[in-house]
Amino acid sequence: MTTTSNRYVTVLWEARARSGKEDAMKAFMTAAVTASRHDAGNIDYEAHQVEGEPGTFVIFERWESREALEDHLRAPRMQDLVPRLLELMDGGIEDGIRFLHPFRPAR
């Protein structure tokens, strides 16, 4: 995991609900997002449902630093959420994580 030149970290996480668990996963993610927005160092934390793909969800999140993201992931609340989330989703949590690096064209 790396940070950008201005040190913030951007994460895109995609997950798919198990068959029949789509509504439960959406409700679970809705409840979890609000608390994460209040974690120290959070810039942006938004959950999305992919249009035309019922049960597919994406979370876009930005953190002030790698340390802020790591603190978020180590929070006791997150440790409690992971087993419950794994019951609702296909695959593992790490399967859908992507770190984004912004770039801009030269002036």
Number of C-alpha atoms within 10 A of each C-alpha: 9 13 16 14 10 8 12 20 25 25 18 17 17 20 22 22 22 17 11 10 16 18 13 16 24 19 11 15 18 14 11 15 14 13 12 20 18 13 15 13 19 19 16 15 19 15 19 14 16 13 9 7 9 13 21 19 20 18 19 16 20 22 24 18 20 19 13 18 21 11 15 21 14 11 12 10 13 15 12 10 13 13 10 12 17 15 13 21 20 15 14 13 14 10 11 14 15 14 14 16 13 8 8 5 4 4 3
